[in-house]
Amino acid sequence: MIEALKSDEIVEKVGGRFKLCTLIQRRLNQLMEGARPLVDRDGRTDLELVIDEILHDKITLDFDASVLDNPAAKPLLD
């Protein structure tokens, strides 16, 4: 299953390597905090579960664009 990370299919599905890493990290944290897997475990590691969830379109990276549209937000640098 980890071989899937070598393929461009999973990278393109998520929208890039950075987004893929972010999605994997967030989902691994959820699983470690007790979230239920969205696919059968079948003796696989959490990383393998996350990859399978991504490949089966069970999870995606949620982006909140409203943060960018907030004119009251302070700039990061002055």
N, C-alpha and C positions, 0 to 999 in steps of 0.2 A: 504494500500500500504506500509506503514511503517513496517508492519509485515514482509515484504519481507526481511528486514534487519536482522531478527532473523534467517533466513534460511541460510544454508551453500551454497545454489545454487548461490546466488549473489556473495558471497565471492570467490567461486571457479571460477566463470565466469571472474572475474577481476584479480584473481591471488593472493589474500590475503587481509586481513583486512586493512593493511596500504595502499595498492594500492587503495582499495575501498574508504577509507576516502579521499585520495588525489584526486581521480577522482570526488567524490561528491563535494568536496570543490571547485575545479577548475570550474566545470560546474555551480555550484551555483553562483560563481563570474561572469561568463559569462552571465548568465541570469539576474543578478542584473545590469549588464552593458548594457543590452538591446538586448542580443542575442535572436533569435527566438527559441521557443521550437520545438523539433523535433517530438513531439507527441501532440495530442489534449489536451488542458488544462482541459476542462470539470470541471472547478471550483476547481481544485486541487492546492495545494501549490507548490512552486518551488521545495522543497525537494521531494515531491511525483512525480513530473515530471521527475526529475533526476533519481530516482529509476526506473521509467517506461522506460526511455530512455536506461538505462543500461540493464534491463531485455530484451528489444527488440533489443539489439545489435546496437543501434543507435549511441552510443558513446563508446570509449575505451580510455585507458590511453596511450598517445603517449610518447614513450621513445626514446630519441636521443642518441644513442650509440656513435656517433661521438665525443661527449664530452670526453668520456673515452679513445678514440683512439688518442687523441691529445698529442703528446709527449712534446710539448712546454708548456703544462699546468703546472702551479706550484702546488706542493703538498699543501694540506690544512694545514699540520703540518710540520715543519722543523725538 
